Amino acid sequence: MPKAKGKSRRHKYSYNLNRKRLYRSARRRAAPRIACSHIRHAWDPHKSVAQNLAEMGLAEDPNKAVPIPKKLLGMEVDSNGQQPGKKIVRKPYVVNEMELEASLPEKKSNTLSRDLIDYVRYMIQNHGENYKEMARDEKNYYQDTPKQIKRKINVYKNFYPEEYKNFIASLKPEKMEVQ
């Protein structure tokens, strides 16, 4: 098998490339990106990461913050009542705001696509509970099996129980008129 052409060829040094500028921009980008707005507002750019996090009461290294205890008796307390090496928290409001934000209930954003809802309603409207007939329907574009269709209908029932009950209730008078 032949070798790749670019591998054995000698690479030329580019004299026109300004490597100082590239290095400077890479260093500038190395500053920490802070996702949490509470930390971002309390951050002091003139201090190190460890100092900033210590002032906020946050841990820089989780392994050092909550070590695995080998001996519980080995922990000694200083005369002033603090553990050795414990730093004073100057910005406790950051942790309080983060805890408050974490305690808020999460919004349930699960929804089904409009296409799937229309598909399920069409199948129920035309075929009722006959899943084999639904599988043979011409609107079954993805060639779902009867079990797959049943699963989709159950998902619709679980996501929108009130809407499903109203839909089934609206279908019953139509069936009575047909008979």
C-alpha positions as CSV (number, residue, x, y, z in Angstrom):
1,M,0.0,0.0,0.0
2,P,1.5,3.4,-0.9
3,K,2.3,6.0,1.8
4,A,0.2,9.1,2.2
5,K,1.7,12.0,0.3
6,G,1.8,14.6,3.1
7,K,3.4,12.4,5.7
8,S,6.9,12.0,4.3
9,R,7.2,15.5,2.8
10,R,9.2,18.1,4.8
11,H,7.1,20.9,6.2
12,K,8.1,24.5,5.5
13,Y,8.5,27.1,8.2
14,S,6.2,30.0,7.6
15,Y,8.1,33.2,8.2
16,N,5.1,35.5,7.7
17,L,3.1,34.1,10.6
18,N,3.1,36.3,13.7
19,R,3.4,33.7,16.5
20,K,3.5,36.3,19.3
21,R,0.0,37.5,18.4
22,L,-1.3,34.0,18.4
23,Y,0.2,33.2,21.8
24,R,-1.2,36.4,23.3
25,S,-4.8,35.8,22.1
26,A,-4.6,32.2,23.4
27,R,-3.7,33.5,26.8
28,R,-6.4,36.0,26.8
29,R,-9.0,33.3,26.1
30,A,-7.8,31.2,29.0
31,A,-9.7,33.3,31.6
32,P,-12.5,31.2,33.3
33,R,-15.9,31.3,31.7
34,I,-18.5,31.6,34.5
35,A,-21.9,30.2,33.7
36,C,-23.7,31.2,36.9
37,S,-24.7,34.8,37.0
38,H,-24.4,35.0,40.8
39,I,-20.8,34.0,40.7
40,R,-20.1,36.2,37.7
41,H,-21.3,39.3,39.6
42,A,-19.3,38.6,42.7
43,W,-16.1,37.6,40.8
44,D,-13.0,39.8,41.4
45,P,-10.7,39.6,38.3
46,H,-7.7,40.8,40.3
47,K,-7.8,37.7,42.6
48,S,-7.1,34.1,41.8
49,V,-9.7,31.4,41.2
50,A,-9.0,29.8,44.6
51,Q,-9.3,33.2,46.4
52,N,-12.6,34.1,44.6
53,L,-14.2,30.8,45.4
54,A,-13.0,30.8,49.0
55,E,-14.5,34.2,49.5
56,M,-17.9,33.0,48.2
57,G,-17.8,29.9,50.4
58,L,-17.4,27.5,47.4
59,A,-14.9,24.7,47.0
60,E,-12.1,24.8,44.5
61,D,-11.4,21.1,44.8
62,P,-14.3,18.9,45.9
63,N,-11.9,16.2,47.0
64,K,-10.3,18.6,49.5
65,A,-13.6,20.2,50.6
66,V,-15.2,16.9,51.5
67,P,-12.5,14.4,52.1
68,I,-13.1,10.7,52.8
69,P,-12.7,10.4,56.5
70,K,-10.1,7.9,57.5
71,K,-10.3,8.5,61.2
72,L,-13.1,10.7,62.6
73,L,-11.2,11.1,65.9
74,G,-8.3,12.8,64.1
75,M,-10.1,16.1,63.5
76,E,-9.0,18.7,66.0
77,V,-10.7,22.0,66.7
78,D,-8.7,25.2,67.3
79,S,-9.3,27.3,70.4
80,N,-11.5,29.8,68.5
81,G,-13.9,27.0,67.5
82,Q,-13.1,26.8,63.8
83,Q,-11.6,23.8,62.0
84,P,-8.0,24.3,61.0
85,G,-7.6,25.6,57.5
86,K,-11.2,26.9,57.2
87,K,-11.4,30.2,55.5
88,I,-13.8,33.1,56.3
89,V,-16.7,33.5,53.9
90,R,-16.9,37.2,52.9
91,K,-19.6,36.8,50.2
92,P,-22.2,34.4,51.7
93,Y,-25.0,35.9,49.5
94,V,-23.7,34.0,46.5
95,V,-24.3,30.6,48.1
96,N,-27.6,31.7,49.4
97,E,-28.8,32.9,46.0
98,M,-27.6,29.7,44.4
99,E,-29.4,27.5,47.0
100,L,-32.6,29.6,46.5
101,E,-32.4,29.1,42.7
102,A,-31.8,25.4,43.1
103,S,-34.8,25.0,45.4
104,L,-37.3,26.4,42.9
105,P,-39.4,23.7,41.2
106,E,-38.4,22.7,37.7
107,K,-40.8,23.5,34.9
108,K,-42.1,20.5,33.1
109,S,-41.3,21.2,29.5
110,N,-42.1,17.9,28.0
111,T,-44.4,18.2,25.1
112,L,-45.3,16.1,22.1
113,S,-45.0,17.3,18.5
114,R,-48.1,18.6,16.8
115,D,-47.7,15.9,14.1
116,L,-47.7,13.1,16.6
117,I,-50.8,14.5,18.3
118,D,-52.6,14.8,15.0
119,Y,-51.5,11.2,14.0
120,V,-52.8,9.7,17.3
121,R,-56.1,11.6,17.1
122,Y,-56.6,10.5,13.5
123,M,-56.0,6.9,14.3
124,I,-58.3,6.8,17.4
125,Q,-61.0,8.7,15.5
126,N,-61.0,6.3,12.5
127,H,-60.1,2.9,14.1
128,G,-60.9,3.2,17.8
129,E,-58.9,0.5,19.7
130,N,-58.1,-1.7,16.7
131,Y,-54.3,-1.4,16.4
132,K,-53.9,-4.0,13.6
133,E,-56.2,-1.9,11.5
134,M,-54.3,1.2,12.4
135,A,-51.0,-0.4,11.3
136,R,-52.6,-1.0,7.8
137,D,-53.9,2.5,7.5
138,E,-52.5,4.6,4.6
139,K,-51.6,7.5,7.0
140,N,-49.2,5.2,8.8
141,Y,-46.3,6.6,6.8
142,Y,-43.5,5.3,9.1
143,Q,-45.0,1.8,9.0
144,D,-45.4,1.5,12.7
145,T,-46.4,-1.9,14.1
146,P,-49.5,-2.2,16.2
147,K,-47.4,-2.2,19.4
148,Q,-45.6,0.9,18.3
149,I,-48.9,2.7,17.6
150,K,-50.3,1.5,21.0
151,R,-47.2,2.9,22.7
152,K,-47.7,6.3,20.9
153,I,-51.3,6.4,22.0
154,N,-50.3,5.6,25.6
155,V,-47.7,8.4,25.5
156,Y,-50.4,10.8,24.3
157,K,-52.7,9.6,27.2
158,N,-49.9,10.2,29.8
159,F,-48.9,13.7,28.5
160,Y,-52.4,15.1,28.0
161,P,-54.9,13.1,30.1
162,E,-57.6,15.8,30.2
163,E,-57.3,16.5,26.5
164,Y,-57.5,12.7,25.8
165,K,-60.7,12.3,28.0
166,N,-62.4,15.2,26.2
167,F,-61.4,13.8,22.8
168,I,-62.9,10.4,23.7
169,A,-66.0,12.0,25.1
170,S,-66.5,13.9,21.9
171,L,-66.2,10.7,19.8
172,K,-68.9,8.8,21.7
173,P,-71.9,10.9,20.4
174,E,-70.6,10.5,16.8
175,K,-70.6,6.8,17.2
176,M,-74.2,6.8,18.5
177,E,-75.4,8.8,15.6
178,V,-73.8,6.3,13.1
179,Q,-75.7,3.3,14.7
